[in-house]
């Protein structure tokens, strides 16, 4: 198991636990953070931003709407589109989430110098950008997969010399 996947799982668990008393799961937290950072949006844009399919985002928004944290209204310019807005109650939930994530950030970077933290964040941002390119590319079909060049990966010998396993 790679260290990055462990960090991702632990961060998600942390977020879930800290908002459990409010009954707000991780996908709901992502949507709230997006709406409060970017303002109102349509369901399609929220789904695309987080790489979540439209059905899943509709279910997540229905949960948030039932909790009084978002409203959805039909776009007057496109009747098939719904515009999603955070409610004032969402702001207080967001303040709790932010405090929780500050605590997580402090724990995650405990013992790091300010320079190390900046460097780590820069490296992670580059990794995220690299992954965004891969995710944005059209999927390789099974019929053409044999024609595609082999993905670069560390061999067992490389792992033995570096002490790291490939993802």
C-alpha positions, 0 to 999 in steps of 0.5 A: 500500500502506498503512503499516499493512499494511506494519507488519503484514506486517513484524511477522509476518515478524519473528515467523516468522523468530525462531521458525523454528529452533524450527519454530513458525509465526506461527499457532502463536505466536498460539495459544501466546500465547493459551493462556499468557495465558488458560489452557486453552481449547477449540478453538472459543474459540481459533478465535473469538479469532483469527478462524481457521476451525475446520479451520485451528485444528485443523491448527495445534493438531495441529502444536503437539501433535506438537511437545509444546507443547500437549495436547488432551483431551476435555471430560468435560462435553461429549464433542464438545469438546476442551480445549487446554492448554499444556505446560511446554515451551510456557512456555520457547518463550513466554519466547523469543517474549516476548524477541523481541517486546520487541526488536520493540517497541523497534525499532518505537517507536525514537525515540518519546517515552513519550507518543508511544508511549502515544498510538500504542498508544491509536490502534491499540487504537481501530482494532482495536476499530473493526475488531472491530465490522466483523468481528463484523457479519454479512457483506453478501450479494451480493444485498443489496450493491447496497442497502447504503450506499456505504462512506466512502472517501477520493477521489483528490482527498482522497488528493492533498490529504492525501498518503495513500491510502485502504486 
